[in-house]
Amino acid sequence: MSKKKILCTKEQCKEIFSKCKNRTEFKEKYYGAYCRCKENGWLKEICPSFFDWDKPKTFEEAVERTKQYECRSDLWKNSHRLYYFLEKNGWLDKIDNFKVITEESEVHYVYAYEFPKYNTAYIGRTISIRKRHLQHLRYESCSLGKFIKSKGIKNLNAPKILYEKLNAKESQEKEAEQIEEYKKNGWVVLNTAKAGSLGTISHRYTRKVCYELAKQFKTKKEFREAYRNVYFKCLEKGWLNDYDWLERTFRKKKIFTYEECKNAANKCKSRTEFRDKYRQMYLQSHKNGWIDEFIKSKKMKNK
């Protein structure tokens, strides 16, 4: 006997959708109820799409809506729509009531993955254990990813938390200590990066914080070397144009002597080989009119 379809009422569909975060989750988990809403034209009323919602009309109204969230990550987790809307309108960086995570913020964890069977461990530091765990599962090019693949480990358990609620500097020191401790105890440590290397959290920096960081430097090169990811974020957002005190440094071209160019040309059989192997010397020789002295062209040889 064929089973009869159970048709949900409008109220039942509303109740089902209340268990889901968005329309996509509703469609994936309760496809029958989703189709019922679509057939009867209830979708807009019961589960508005990403674009069908009450958008803040002014900047002040947007600020009021964000007051319930401590930081940007809370806003992102709880309201994707509002986050994207603020970013699209250029309001996200102007809102100052978000708690900014910097090197002084006590949000860092030091963790360890232990594999007693192989006497191997990996020690790391992060501000989000869950996010970092997913990254380790996704990226096979890192030392931990290569190890998991080589040993055929299918289920990677969550890491052991060694320290929590540390600022960036403290977590850096503790990570270095733990790497040395594990090595002393006879563990093979998978870490390839320098112990205690300080990562960046540029995605947490606002326009105001980036401006304060840039003030510490005189040239763009110094700023880029100190905060590489932050520098490129400023470049992408167009904030770098506001930092008019940052001087641009130019790299001087090396000038080769006649003898240096001649010696390089003598190692080559043709002009093409000279150009491909020693491009700068070739261009300088061509500019100074030395090229015909060093290597004769095919036309000259034929004559």
Phi, psi and omega in degrees: 000137180280142181281140177280140178289132177271112182272122181281145175276173180297319180294321179295319178298320178298317181295319179295316181295332180297341178277349184252155180279324184209180183294323181298315179295321179298318181292319183289317185275323185231067186297323180298313179294324179297314180296323179299317179294321181293318180297320184267001178072032181265351189305311183299324182281314186280311181227088181299145180288180182303326185266341180268087178203168183281096183280144175295133185275331181233166179296322180297321179293322178296319179298318180299320182289333182273353182295338180282350181253137181287314183218178183298323181297324177295318179297317180297317182293319189264337181211086178300319184301310183294320180300310181295322180296316179295321180293318181297323182273358180076020182266340187300318182281347180271345181278119185262356185276003176278143175283119183270130179270117180237188180296337182274345182292135182271074184230004186271146175243149168245126187231168179214135169261122181247136176235081184302329181300323182254004181053042185234147180215156174229128182246136181213179178220145183199170174255353177216106181298315183298313181296319181292323179297317179294324177296318179296325179288327186279316187268112181273349183281340180284164185300321179291318179298318178296320180296314180300317181294316183295327181268354179070033179280116184269319181252103178270116180289157178300148184290159176277124181276119181270318178217150175219167181055052176247153172277177187300316183294317180297317180293327177297315181292317182293324178297315179297319178298316183292324178298315179294322180296316179296320179296319179297325181278007174090011180277149171270117184266129184278346184303128178256331178288161179299137182302128177079017180297136187269116179281172180252154176231049187298331181294347179268347186279135177266177180299320181295316181293319179298322179298317179294323178293318181295333181297340183286346189241158180261328182238159178294326181297316180296317179297316181295319182290325181282316182228076187301309183293323179293319180301312183288334174292317178297321179295317180294317183281347181086010181285337184298333179293337180281342184270068186290348179280345180283118181277149178264129180260135181254140179275125180284135177283140179282133179258122182268149179278168178301317182294319179299316180293321181295316179298320179292320180294325180294338179279350184252150182271333183217170178295323181297316179295321178297317180294317182289321184276322185229069188301312183296318178294322179298312181297320179293320179295320179295318181294320183272359178077025180267345190300322181289334177285324184282306183226122179283142178287168180299324181295317180295320180296318181295321178297000000 
